[in-house]
Amino acid sequence: MSEIKSLADQLRSKIKPMDGAAEKDQKAKKIEDSEVSEKSAPPPKIPPILELLRTYDNSDHKSMVHVRFGAKTLQTMNHFKMATGIDVTKLVAYAVRELFTLHPELKTIIKQFIQKLD
């Protein structure tokens, strides 16, 4: 009785080996295609901002500030460090310098506050 298979069971048993072989062929083809495309693809262009960050010198910066970041921002900064090798302190120092350079009105606000104190 256990030897008798329904027509559906017979079809399933024939299809499964074909699907497994077809999947292996497709996976092998994808791997080959990706290897070929990796070899023939030109190296990715390095964005200019990365060169600016790499050349930014913060070795003479001695003052420290404790800053709080959101979890996602911190994770992004840590991933940035792993991807580029650029230290997070260098990234933050450069970003703050650029913020004050691009928005001089912030410096004006600070100067006005200091003048009021005197």
Long-range contacts (C-beta under 8 A, 24 or more apart in sequence): 50-84, 50-86, 52-94, 53-84, 53-86, 53-90, 53-91, 53-94, 54-86, 56-90, 56-93, 56-94, 58-89, 58-90, 58-93, 58-94, 61-93, 67-92
